[in-house]
């Protein structure tokens, strides 16, 4: 198969898998020029929330996570303009943009970084091939960051009889 057609076929399979998610994500734009690189897909859920979808190759997920955060930050202020151009999409511009990073597997550093973000609009989904034009997405449920623990408090100091403050 010609190399230029392969990305189109992979995006088609991904679009089908996105529609099977809960809530389903409908593709509204493909291969969009973002900050300095291309965004694979831009989607919307039934409530109008917008999600940037980036696909990462195995081993490149941490770099794509950083890129995805930059891309969603770039896209968020443009959503109101998109609503003017295509009001039928009814995008929830006030919610900003989310990120869904898709990869065959994720580095522990990527998982930890997403956990540290505290589910701030970033999700990870494993890409599972099911056939030539079929893939499944398994959205990972990551633990939110735990509440910071308070450092142990020192026991109250008793007054020392020594000028230097030393205790016996």
Number of C-alpha atoms within 10 A of each C-alpha: 5 6 7 8 9 11 13 13 14 14 17 15 19 24 19 19 19 21 15 14 15 9 12 15 23 21 20 12 13 16 15 12 11 17 15 9 11 14 21 17 21 24 25 23 19 13 10 16 18 27 27 25 26 23 23 19 12 13 13 15 25 20 11 20 25 12 19 25 18 15 25 25 18 15 21 18 14 13 20 18 11 15 15 12 10 11 11 8 14 17 24 17 19 11 13 20 27 26 24 23 25 26 22 17 17 20 13 10 11 18 18 14 14 22 19 14 12 14 15 12 16 21 21 25 19 18 20 16 14 10 9 9 13 16 20 19 20 15 16 11 11 14 13 14 13 9 6 6 6 6 6 6 6 6 6 6 7 8 9 11 10 9 6 7 10 9 10 6
